[in-house]
Amino acid sequence: MRVELLYFDGCPNWTVAEERLHEALRSVGRDDVHVAKVRVGSPEEAEELGFIGSPTIRVAGVDPFASGGEQVGLACRVYATPDGLRGSPTTAQLVEVLA
């Protein structure tokens, strides 16, 4: 399983996402999976990577939280969670996409 965490330095939410991602991987018995962190440093790089905000999580090259209407760019991303809009998916949401 290939898991990537794309982020940019201007958004602090990626650190929470990283913690939750590791928790979720442990929960599904996949703590052996390496999470590749990809720092996006410029608008050009965001365009090249199809980066729709920080943090972006990809599993096997697919963003399971993308709706298709997002814009590419260096911005903080929000996720719909059971508790409202947040800067990272919940651990339970991540478990669901990793299971």
Sequence and secondary structure as in RCSB ss.txt:
>XXXX:A:sequence
MRVELLYFDGCPNWTVAEERLHEALRSVGRDDVHVAKVRVGSPEEAEELGFIGSPTIRVAGVDPFASGGEQVGLA
CRVYATPDGLRGSPTTAQLVEVLA
>XXXX:A:secstr
  EEEEE TT THHHHHHHHHHHHHHHTT TT  EEEEE  SHHHHHHHT  SBSEEEETTB TT  S    SS 
B  EEETTEEESS  HHHHHHHH 
